[in-house]
């Protein structure tokens, strides 16, 4: 038996309350008191561990070139930010390179640190016009055979894929949905009516909302506008205040509410590292003062830390600590269909916790009942 006695705990449905919490074999088993439990300082709060559904790398390692050692490095380093689950994310490179990355990730799910819950595939089935920091020479249209090949290579671990629906159409979207893969629209020039068709078919996500997509025009509200209007759609958000302005974040919140925003980092290998020259998707990236760009100035992922993202959105929206935390925990868990095991603190869920103060500084991270980071 392990746990905490008379601690501040963010319990699902109750908010932050004073309670003891016990966990056995990696699962939350009780909120009963026991004098054998450990005590925490009064200023600390036990909250659900953060989940990053969209991350390309960290601490000098990139998911596209990952070895087991790289995945261990990423998984371990993320725990500094209170992250307990993540989805390594691929980029637009050759299908051979993508398959190599998928195979490596699928073969190393047991790395220690934050838990790999599946794979996020971002490209190469996207729009050249809205390629962002993805190399346009690698962008292609998908075939059903391509999708089947990637699914097989990943050992059926692809959980979400970004596509430009206007380029790939309903056949590809249906193929993904048939494999229980979440269809996310992004890096896309979709007009509103085409986006609506995709959402009616079952697509339900905007990839890094606002960034690399057709925006709002008063004669066609585009992918962005249609996604903001549709209550079925989850909105990923890079809340580093470089990718999206404070006012745009406030607009997003007005339209989507607190339950459909999923904070992501979209971080690349320079996360946790100094200013300098790095790489992303085979292209040089330059990091200066917390901003990662290509030589052209185009934003290229981020160096955002997840606890910073939660802090930023709390401050920008002036919302409660628990509402901000939800955007990196239960919202993401529901979106990724893992809310039956993680994303909130309730009986039976995994003992995945971040121990933080009111300013989101992380003091301890626990994955499946094991301490994986302690300040």
DAUR-V314761 format. One record per residue. N is the residue number from 1. RES is the residue in one letter. PSI is psi in whole degrees, -180 to 180 (* if undefined). OMEGA is omega in radians with two decimals (* if undefined). Layout:
BEGIN
((N:RES:PSI:OMEGA) (N:RES:PSI:OMEGA))
END
This chain:
BEGIN
((1:X:138:3.05) (2:X:166:3.10) (3:X:-167:-3.10) (4:X:145:-3.10) (5:X:129:3.03) (6:X:52:-3.10) (7:X:167:2.97) (8:X:115:-3.05) (9:X:133:3.07) (10:X:95:-3.09) (11:X:135:-3.13) (12:X:130:3.09) (13:X:-6:-3.10) (14:X:-14:-3.06) (15:X:-161:3.14) (16:X:115:-3.09) (17:X:163:3.02) (18:X:118:-3.14) (19:X:159:2.92) (20:X:159:3.11) (21:X:133:-3.12) (22:X:147:3.07) (23:X:140:-3.11) (24:X:134:3.13) (25:X:38:3.04) (26:X:3:-3.10) (27:X:146:3.06) (28:X:122:-3.01) (29:X:-24:-3.04) (30:X:154:2.97) (31:X:18:3.13) (32:X:154:3.14) (33:X:153:3.04) (34:X:128:-3.06) (35:X:-13:3.12) (36:X:-11:-3.11) (37:X:154:3.11) (38:X:153:3.07) (39:X:151:3.09) (40:X:153:3.02) (41:X:148:-3.04) (42:X:-27:-3.06) (43:X:-3:-3.06) (44:X:153:-3.09) (45:X:134:3.04) (46:X:118:-3.12) (47:X:164:3.07) (48:X:144:3.08) (49:X:144:-3.13) (50:X:151:-3.13) (51:X:124:3.11) (52:X:107:-3.07) (53:X:-6:-3.03) (54:X:97:-3.08) (55:X:128:-3.10) (56:X:-18:-3.13) (57:X:177:3.13) (58:X:153:2.97) (59:X:37:3.07) (60:X:3:3.14) (61:X:145:-3.08) (62:X:134:-3.09) (63:X:-27:-3.11) (64:X:-24:-3.14) (65:X:19:-2.93) (66:X:139:2.85) (67:X:178:3.06) (68:X:-41:-3.13) (69:X:-40:3.11) (70:X:-45:3.14) (71:X:-38:3.06) (72:X:-41:3.13) (73:X:-46:3.13) (74:X:-50:-3.09) (75:X:-39:-3.14) (76:X:-44:-3.07) (77:X:-34:-3.11) (78:X:-25:-3.11) (79:X:-21:3.07) (80:X:-27:-3.08) (81:X:6:-3.11) (82:X:11:3.13) (83:X:129:3.13) (84:X:-16:3.11) (85:X:145:3.09) (86:X:165:-3.13) (87:X:97:3.09) (88:X:136:-2.96) (89:X:128:3.13) (90:X:173:-3.10) (91:X:179:3.13) (92:X:97:2.96) (93:X:-171:3.13) (94:X:153:3.11) (95:X:-32:3.09) (96:X:-42:3.11) (97:X:-41:3.11) (98:X:-44:-3.13) (99:X:-37:3.10) (100:X:-43:3.12) (101:X:-44:3.13) (102:X:-44:-3.12) (103:X:-42:-3.14) (104:X:-46:-3.13) (105:X:-47:-3.10) (106:X:-25:-3.10) (107:X:-4:-3.03) (108:X:43:-3.12) (109:X:-13:-3.04) (110:X:13:-3.14) (111:X:149:-3.11) (112:X:150:-3.09) (113:X:-144:3.04) (114:X:144:-3.04) (115:X:131:3.06) (116:X:119:-3.08) (117:X:-3:-3.10) (118:X:-171:-3.05) (119:X:141:3.06) (120:X:124:3.13) (121:X:114:-3.14) (122:X:98:-3.04) (123:X:166:0.26) (124:X:16:-3.03) (125:X:61:-3.03) (126:X:-171:-3.07) (127:X:132:3.07) (128:X:-38:-3.10) (129:X:-36:-3.12) (130:X:46:-3.07) (131:X:-22:-3.10) (132:X:-126:3.14) (133:X:12:3.09) (134:X:138:-3.06) (135:X:117:-3.06) (136:X:-25:-3.12) (137:X:-17:3.14) (138:X:-4:-3.06) (139:X:131:-3.12) (140:X:167:2.98) (141:X:143:-3.09) (142:X:152:2.89) (143:X:162:3.09) (144:X:-33:3.12) (145:X:-39:3.08) (146:X:-47:-3.12) (147:X:-47:-3.13) (148:X:-39:-3.13) (149:X:-44:3.13) (150:X:-42:3.13) (151:X:-45:-3.14) (152:X:-45:-3.13) (153:X:-35:-3.11) (154:X:0:-3.05) (155:X:39:3.09) (156:X:36:-3.11) (157:X:1:3.06) (158:X:124:-3.10) (159:X:-23:-3.11) (160:X:142:3.12) (161:X:135:3.05) (162:X:130:3.04) (163:X:157:2.89) (164:X:105:-3.03) (165:X:-35:-3.11) (166:X:-21:3.12) (167:X:-30:-2.96) (168:X:-24:2.93) (169:X:180:-3.03) (170:X:-31:-3.11) (171:X:-44:-3.14) (172:X:-42:3.11) (173:X:-45:3.14) (174:X:-38:3.12) (175:X:-44:3.10) (176:X:-46:-3.12) (177:X:-35:3.10) (178:X:-26:3.10) (179:X:13:-3.13) (180:X:33:3.07) (181:X:128:3.10) (182:X:130:3.12) (183:X:117:3.13) (184:X:132:3.13) (185:X:127:-3.13) (186:X:170:-3.01) (187:X:54:-2.88) (188:X:145:3.10) (189:X:26:-3.12) (190:X:131:2.90) (191:X:167:-3.02) (192:X:-44:-3.07) (193:X:-34:3.10) (194:X:-41:3.08) (195:X:-41:3.12) (196:X:-41:3.09) (197:X:-44:-3.13) (198:X:-42:3.13) (199:X:-37:3.10) (200:X:-28:3.12) (201:X:-27:3.14) (202:X:-10:3.00) (203:X:143:-3.05) (204:X:22:-3.04) (205:X:145:2.92) (206:X:123:3.09) (207:X:130:-3.05) (208:X:77:-3.04) (209:X:137:-3.09) (210:X:-37:-3.02) (211:X:133:3.06) (212:X:53:3.06) (213:X:156:3.06) (214:X:127:-3.09) (215:X:-167:-3.07) (216:X:128:2.96) (217:X:149:-3.04) (218:X:-14:3.06) (219:X:-11:3.03) (220:X:113:-3.04) (221:X:-2:2.98) (222:X:-174:3.11) (223:X:-44:-3.11) (224:X:-53:-3.10) (225:X:-43:-3.13) (226:X:-41:3.12) (227:X:-38:3.12) (228:X:-34:-3.10) (229:X:-25:-3.01) (230:X:115:-3.08) (231:X:-13:3.13) (232:X:-14:-2.92) (233:X:130:3.00) (234:X:146:-3.13) (235:X:110:2.96) (236:X:147:3.13) (237:X:126:2.98) (238:X:102:-3.01) (239:X:59:3.06) (240:X:-2:-3.13) (241:X:13:2.96) (242:X:-43:3.14) (243:X:-36:-3.05) (244:X:133:-3.11) (245:X:162:3.13) (246:X:-42:-3.11) (247:X:-36:3.09) (248:X:-36:3.07) (249:X:-41:3.11) (250:X:-39:3.08) (251:X:-45:3.11) (252:X:-45:-3.12) (253:X:-40:3.11) (254:X:-39:-3.03) (255:X:-35:-3.06) (256:X:-21:-3.05) (257:X:-178:-3.03) (258:X:-19:-2.98) (259:X:-9:-3.09) (260:X:8:3.08) (261:X:127:3.10) (262:X:112:3.10) (263:X:135:3.05) (264:X:164:3.02) (265:X:-35:-3.01) (266:X:32:-3.03) (267:X:153:3.08) (268:X:-172:-2.93) (269:X:-18:-3.10) (270:X:-7:3.07) (271:X:131:-3.09) (272:X:-4:-3.06) (273:X:179:-3.06) (274:X:172:2.99) (275:X:150:3.10) (276:X:-168:-3.12) (277:X:130:-3.12) (278:X:-163:3.13) (279:X:154:3.07) (280:X:121:3.11) (281:X:34:3.11) (282:X:7:-3.14) (283:X:149:3.10) (284:X:138:3.11) (285:X:138:-3.11) (286:X:125:-3.10) (287:X:126:3.10) (288:X:127:3.06) (289:X:43:3.04) (290:X:11:3.14) (291:X:132:3.12) (292:X:126:-3.12) (293:X:158:2.90) (294:X:172:3.10) (295:X:-29:3.14) (296:X:-11:-3.08) (297:X:-8:3.11) (298:X:134:3.09) (299:X:138:-3.05) (300:X:84:-3.05) (301:X:-157:-3.12) (302:X:175:2.96) (303:X:23:-3.09) (304:X:140:3.02) (305:X:145:-2.99) (306:X:-38:3.11) (307:X:-29:3.05) (308:X:-40:3.12) (309:X:-43:3.13) (310:X:-44:3.11) (311:X:-43:-3.12) (312:X:-46:-3.07) (313:X:-32:3.06) (314:X:-45:-3.09) (315:X:-41:-3.11) (316:X:-41:-3.07) (317:X:-11:-3.09) (318:X:50:-3.13) (319:X:173:-3.13) (320:X:158:3.09) (321:X:-42:-3.09) (322:X:-38:3.10) (323:X:-40:3.12) (324:X:-43:3.13) (325:X:-39:3.13) (326:X:-34:-3.08) (327:X:-13:3.08) (328:X:6:-3.08) (329:X:-90:-3.01) (330:X:-36:3.09) (331:X:-46:-3.12) (332:X:-41:3.13) (333:X:-43:3.10) (334:X:-43:3.14) (335:X:-45:-3.07) (336:X:5:3.05) (337:X:39:3.07) (338:X:18:-3.10) (339:X:-8:3.06) (340:X:-8:-3.14) (341:X:-24:-3.07) (342:X:175:3.12) (343:X:-15:3.09) (344:X:161:3.13) (345:X:104:3.11) (346:X:162:-3.13) (347:X:133:3.09) (348:X:-21:3.12) (349:X:161:3.03) (350:X:145:3.06) (351:X:73:3.13) (352:X:109:-3.03) (353:X:151:2.83) (354:X:134:3.07) (355:X:114:-2.98) (356:X:167:2.94) (357:X:-178:-3.05) (358:X:-17:3.11) (359:X:11:3.09) (360:X:19:2.96) (361:X:135:-3.03) (362:X:127:-3.14) (363:X:-25:-3.13) (364:X:146:3.05) (365:X:134:-3.09) (366:X:127:3.11) (367:X:124:-3.12) (368:X:41:3.07) (369:X:-1:-3.12) (370:X:134:3.08) (371:X:120:-3.12) (372:X:-12:3.05) (373:X:137:3.06) (374:X:127:-3.08) (375:X:*:*))
END
